[in-house]
């Protein structure tokens, strides 16, 4: 009530010093109006370029270019960043405040030459600037995988949004000539609207818009968080090629003597089956159809939290007669990556170490390709691309493989005499 009494006691107010004010206080054909229009356009261009760059990370199944997962400290910074970003946004609250304060009648009674339509246009321009900023903030936050990147980008976006204020302040210091100096230093005094006991008068609309913006940002971030935890942004099926490394005296369950093991034997399709240590767990599948093995025990690629590495492991292979490769912690390994915080295995293809009776000297590359298809060309025109992004190979062409790139062996051959 005290706030309302103080507000009602105000007899005159002035429009805020801003280029948006020049959009309706200056004649359309004038230097100040052109200056204000160019400043507003420059803000829009900067924010739109930011949006185009952020959306360049997107794909049909990942519209916002969200990473597969983030560390807990990044997750915390994301939720703090949303609050900071919404509180830093000024243009939408200013537009609501102006609309709340100055009615069509008060504008006409005090300054008849000013157009209320242009006043509303100025408020809309402010709001557009604000929501371009908020959308950019949301994309920056959900795409981030580093704490400092979030806050640095928030500052950069805040600067892009406030370019119009920077240019206005420079004009006030007579940096752009006498005409703009006079226009930017002229105060338009006006009596505020006399509407009583209305929701608008009590700042209800202003508070509601602020809470709605904050709620929408948090709802979007919570949705992204849940999608990441469910593995929605992880490639569900990968093809792996381990190269030509061999282990000449591998210890394999069920065999009394060491066996010659070629790691290329484990080349093929691996699919996500749940999570392990906060990362997706990839399990080897049948090379022919990508389905389950009938009797063979498949290998696994999981994340070892203790060492911070992705590891290739198999429960029937031993490094020593008394030590199984696969332990409960998942850190027993035949092949391991370099230390990594990456959540998407398809992004880790270099610096893998192989066990060949001892650790191989010199890191090797492992080829990892996501099996998701976009259209029939990704299936080599030997099948169709299903909605879930997997190729369904045409059995009539006897093709198979994750991309229908392989064909069954020829069952018969003919000589020159067709025998």
SULHUJO-V344811 format. One record per pair of residues at least 4 apart in sequence whose ideal C-beta (glycine too) atoms are under 7 Angstrom apart, sorted by sequence separation. I is the first residue (numbers start at 1). J is the second residue. If there is no record, write none. Layout:
# SULHUJO-V344811
i=I j=J
i=I j=J
This chain:
# SULHUJO-V344811
i=1 j=5
i=2 j=6
i=3 j=7
i=4 j=8
i=5 j=9
i=17 j=21
i=21 j=25
i=22 j=26
i=26 j=30
i=30 j=34
i=31 j=35
i=32 j=36
i=33 j=37
i=34 j=38
i=35 j=39
i=36 j=40
i=37 j=41
i=38 j=42
i=39 j=43
i=40 j=44
i=41 j=45
i=42 j=46
i=43 j=47
i=44 j=48
i=45 j=49
i=46 j=50
i=47 j=51
i=48 j=52
i=49 j=53
i=50 j=54
i=51 j=55
i=52 j=56
i=58 j=62
i=62 j=66
i=70 j=74
i=72 j=76
i=73 j=77
i=74 j=78
i=76 j=80
i=77 j=81
i=78 j=82
i=80 j=84
i=81 j=85
i=82 j=86
i=83 j=87
i=84 j=88
i=85 j=89
i=90 j=94
i=91 j=95
i=92 j=96
i=93 j=97
i=94 j=98
i=95 j=99
i=96 j=100
i=97 j=101
i=98 j=102
i=102 j=106
i=103 j=107
i=104 j=108
i=105 j=109
i=106 j=110
i=107 j=111
i=108 j=112
i=115 j=119
i=116 j=120
i=117 j=121
i=118 j=122
i=119 j=123
i=120 j=124
i=121 j=125
i=122 j=126
i=123 j=127
i=124 j=128
i=125 j=129
i=126 j=130
i=127 j=131
i=128 j=132
i=129 j=133
i=130 j=134
i=131 j=135
i=132 j=136
i=133 j=137
i=134 j=138
i=135 j=139
i=136 j=140
i=137 j=141
i=138 j=142
i=139 j=143
i=140 j=144
i=148 j=152
i=149 j=153
i=150 j=154
i=151 j=155
i=152 j=156
i=153 j=157
i=154 j=158
i=155 j=159
i=156 j=160
i=157 j=161
i=158 j=162
i=162 j=166
i=163 j=167
i=164 j=168
i=165 j=169
i=166 j=170
i=167 j=171
i=168 j=172
i=169 j=173
i=171 j=175
i=174 j=178
i=176 j=180
i=177 j=181
i=178 j=182
i=179 j=183
i=180 j=184
i=181 j=185
i=182 j=186
i=197 j=201
i=200 j=204
i=203 j=207
i=204 j=208
i=205 j=209
i=206 j=210
i=207 j=211
i=208 j=212
i=209 j=213
i=210 j=214
i=211 j=215
i=212 j=216
i=213 j=217
i=214 j=218
i=215 j=219
i=216 j=220
i=217 j=221
i=218 j=222
i=219 j=223
i=220 j=224
i=221 j=225
i=222 j=226
i=223 j=227
i=224 j=228
i=225 j=229
i=226 j=230
i=228 j=232
i=255 j=259
i=275 j=279
i=286 j=290
i=319 j=323
i=327 j=331
i=355 j=359
i=356 j=360
i=360 j=364
i=374 j=378
i=377 j=381
i=379 j=383
i=386 j=390
i=400 j=404
i=401 j=405
i=414 j=418
i=415 j=419
i=16 j=21
i=28 j=33
i=58 j=63
i=70 j=75
i=102 j=107
i=114 j=119
i=144 j=149
i=170 j=175
i=171 j=176
i=195 j=200
i=196 j=201
i=199 j=204
i=200 j=205
i=227 j=232
i=228 j=233
i=275 j=280
i=276 j=281
i=285 j=290
i=286 j=291
i=293 j=298
i=304 j=309
i=318 j=323
i=327 j=332
i=342 j=347
i=373 j=378
i=376 j=381
i=379 j=384
i=394 j=399
i=399 j=404
i=401 j=406
i=414 j=419
i=15 j=21
i=26 j=32
i=27 j=33
i=58 j=64
i=144 j=150
i=170 j=176
i=195 j=201
i=199 j=205
i=227 j=233
i=275 j=281
i=285 j=291
i=286 j=292
i=318 j=324
i=319 j=325
i=326 j=332
i=342 j=348
i=353 j=359
i=354 j=360
i=373 j=379
i=379 j=385
i=385 j=391
i=386 j=392
i=393 j=399
i=400 j=406
i=26 j=33
i=58 j=65
i=107 j=114
i=174 j=181
i=251 j=258
i=252 j=259
i=274 j=281
i=285 j=292
i=286 j=293
i=303 j=310
i=304 j=311
i=318 j=325
i=325 j=332
i=353 j=360
i=378 j=385
i=393 j=400
i=399 j=406
i=57 j=65
i=108 j=116
i=250 j=258
i=272 j=280
i=273 j=281
i=317 j=325
i=324 j=332
i=325 j=333
i=340 j=348
i=376 j=384
i=383 j=391
i=384 j=392
i=399 j=407
i=107 j=116
i=141 j=150
i=171 j=180
i=172 j=181
i=249 j=258
i=250 j=259
i=272 j=281
i=301 j=310
i=302 j=311
i=315 j=324
i=325 j=334
i=376 j=385
i=383 j=392
i=398 j=407
i=15 j=25
i=22 j=32
i=23 j=33
i=26 j=36
i=140 j=150
i=171 j=181
i=272 j=282
i=273 j=283
i=353 j=363
i=354 j=364
i=375 j=385
i=383 j=393
i=398 j=408
i=22 j=33
i=54 j=65
i=250 j=261
i=271 j=282
i=301 j=312
i=302 j=313
i=314 j=325
i=315 j=326
i=337 j=348
i=352 j=363
i=374 j=385
i=382 j=393
i=383 j=394
i=391 j=402
i=393 j=404
i=104 j=116
i=107 j=119
i=172 j=184
i=248 j=260
i=270 j=282
i=271 j=283
i=313 j=325
i=314 j=326
i=351 j=363
i=352 j=364
i=373 j=385
i=379 j=391
i=382 j=394
i=391 j=403
i=22 j=35
i=23 j=36
i=140 j=153
i=171 j=184
i=172 j=185
i=270 j=283
i=285 j=298
i=299 j=312
i=300 j=313
i=313 j=326
i=338 j=351
i=350 j=363
i=352 j=365
i=378 j=391
i=391 j=404
i=22 j=36
i=140 j=154
i=246 j=260
i=247 j=261
i=270 j=284
i=271 j=285
i=284 j=298
i=299 j=313
i=337 j=351
i=352 j=366
i=246 j=261
i=270 j=285
i=283 j=298
i=284 j=299
i=299 j=314
i=337 j=352
i=350 j=365
i=382 j=397
i=20 j=36
i=168 j=184
i=246 j=262
i=268 j=284
i=269 j=285
i=336 j=352
i=349 j=365
i=373 j=389
i=383 j=399
i=19 j=36
i=137 j=154
i=140 j=157
i=246 j=263
i=268 j=285
i=283 j=300
i=313 j=330
i=317 j=334
i=335 j=352
i=336 j=353
i=349 j=366
i=372 j=389
i=373 j=390
i=382 j=399
i=245 j=263
i=266 j=284
i=269 j=287
i=282 j=300
i=297 j=315
i=335 j=353
i=349 j=367
i=373 j=391
i=268 j=287
i=281 j=300
i=282 j=301
i=297 j=316
i=311 j=330
i=313 j=332
i=335 j=354
i=349 j=368
i=371 j=390
i=19 j=39
i=137 j=157
i=243 j=263
i=244 j=264
i=311 j=331
i=313 j=333
i=314 j=334
i=19 j=40
i=136 j=157
i=242 j=263
i=243 j=264
i=269 j=290
i=281 j=302
i=312 j=333
i=313 j=334
i=334 j=355
i=383 j=404
i=242 j=264
i=311 j=333
i=312 j=334
i=333 j=355
i=346 j=368
i=382 j=404
i=306 j=329
i=312 j=335
i=345 j=368
i=380 j=403
i=99 j=123
i=133 j=157
i=242 j=266
i=279 j=303
i=307 j=331
i=311 j=335
i=346 j=370
i=379 j=403
i=380 j=404
i=98 j=123
i=242 j=267
i=277 j=302
i=306 j=331
i=311 j=336
i=338 j=363
i=378 j=403
i=379 j=404
i=380 j=405
i=241 j=267
i=276 j=302
i=277 j=303
i=304 j=330
i=310 j=336
i=240 j=267
i=276 j=303
i=277 j=304
i=304 j=331
i=309 j=336
i=310 j=337
i=95 j=123
i=133 j=161
i=240 j=268
i=277 j=305
i=302 j=330
i=309 j=337
i=239 j=268
i=309 j=338
i=239 j=269
i=240 j=270
i=309 j=339
i=310 j=340
i=95 j=126
i=270 j=301
i=308 j=339
i=309 j=340
i=371 j=402
i=94 j=126
i=95 j=127
i=129 j=161
i=237 j=269
i=238 j=270
i=308 j=340
i=266 j=299
i=237 j=271
i=91 j=126
i=92 j=127
i=236 j=271
i=310 j=345
i=91 j=127
i=236 j=272
i=319 j=355
i=91 j=129
i=92 j=130
i=234 j=272
i=310 j=348
i=91 j=130
i=92 j=131
i=89 j=130
i=231 j=272
i=89 j=133
i=231 j=275
i=238 j=282
i=301 j=345
i=89 j=134
i=234 j=280
i=231 j=280
i=85 j=137
i=277 j=330
i=276 j=330
i=82 j=141
i=81 j=141
i=78 j=141
i=253 j=316
i=282 j=345
i=252 j=316
i=279 j=343
i=252 j=317
i=78 j=144
i=88 j=154
i=251 j=317
i=250 j=317
i=251 j=318
i=81 j=150
i=85 j=154
i=74 j=144
i=77 j=147
i=81 j=151
i=84 j=154
i=88 j=158
i=91 j=161
i=251 j=321
i=74 j=145
i=74 j=146
i=78 j=150
i=74 j=147
i=77 j=150
i=81 j=154
i=73 j=147
i=64 j=139
i=70 j=145
i=66 j=142
i=67 j=143
i=66 j=143
i=111 j=188
i=16 j=94
i=64 j=142
i=65 j=143
i=67 j=145
i=64 j=143
i=111 j=190
i=134 j=213
i=138 j=217
i=142 j=221
i=110 j=190
i=141 j=221
i=51 j=132
i=110 j=191
i=54 j=136
i=138 j=220
i=142 j=224
i=107 j=190
i=48 j=132
i=51 j=135
i=106 j=190
i=40 j=125
i=44 j=129
i=47 j=132
i=51 j=136
i=54 j=139
i=106 j=191
i=43 j=129
i=47 j=133
i=50 j=136
i=54 j=140
i=57 j=143
i=106 j=192
i=106 j=193
i=13 j=101
i=44 j=132
i=102 j=190
i=25 j=114
i=47 j=136
i=54 j=143
i=24 j=114
i=102 j=192
i=103 j=193
i=24 j=115
i=101 j=192
i=102 j=193
i=263 j=354
i=101 j=193
i=103 j=195
i=242 j=335
i=24 j=118
i=23 j=118
i=24 j=119
i=24 j=121
i=23 j=121
i=24 j=122
i=23 j=122
i=100 j=200
i=20 j=122
i=23 j=125
i=269 j=371
i=20 j=125
i=100 j=205
i=20 j=126
i=100 j=206
i=50 j=157
i=238 j=345
i=238 j=346
i=247 j=355
i=249 j=357
i=96 j=205
i=97 j=206
i=234 j=343
i=235 j=344
i=245 j=354
i=247 j=356
i=248 j=357
i=50 j=160
i=96 j=206
i=234 j=344
i=246 j=356
i=247 j=357
i=235 j=346
i=245 j=356
i=289 j=400
i=288 j=400
i=290 j=402
i=47 j=160
i=93 j=206
i=96 j=209
i=46 j=160
i=47 j=161
i=245 j=360
i=43 j=160
i=46 j=163
i=92 j=209
i=93 j=210
i=43 j=161
i=245 j=364
i=43 j=163
i=42 j=163
i=43 j=164
i=92 j=213
i=243 j=364
i=243 j=366
i=39 j=163
i=40 j=164
i=242 j=366
i=39 j=164
i=240 j=366
i=241 j=367
i=86 j=213
i=39 j=167
i=86 j=214
i=240 j=368
i=238 j=368
i=239 j=369
i=86 j=217
i=238 j=369
i=238 j=370
i=239 j=371
i=238 j=371
i=269 j=402
i=237 j=371
i=82 j=217
i=235 j=370
i=35 j=171
i=82 j=218
i=235 j=372
i=82 j=221
i=35 j=176
i=79 j=221
i=78 j=221
i=19 j=164
i=35 j=180
i=18 j=164
i=18 j=165
i=32 j=179
i=19 j=167
i=31 j=179
i=32 j=180
i=19 j=168
i=31 j=180
i=18 j=168
i=75 j=225
i=17 j=168
i=32 j=183
i=237 j=390
i=26 j=183
i=66 j=224
i=69 j=228
i=68 j=228
i=22 j=183
i=66 j=228
i=25 j=188
i=239 j=402
i=68 j=233
i=237 j=402
i=67 j=233
i=68 j=234
i=17 j=184
i=66 j=233
i=62 j=233
i=14 j=187
i=15 j=188
i=14 j=188
i=14 j=189
i=12 j=189
i=13 j=190
i=12 j=190
i=12 j=191
i=13 j=192
i=11 j=191
i=10 j=192
i=4 j=202
i=71 j=341
i=69 j=343
i=68 j=343
i=67 j=343
i=68 j=344
i=60 j=374
i=61 j=389
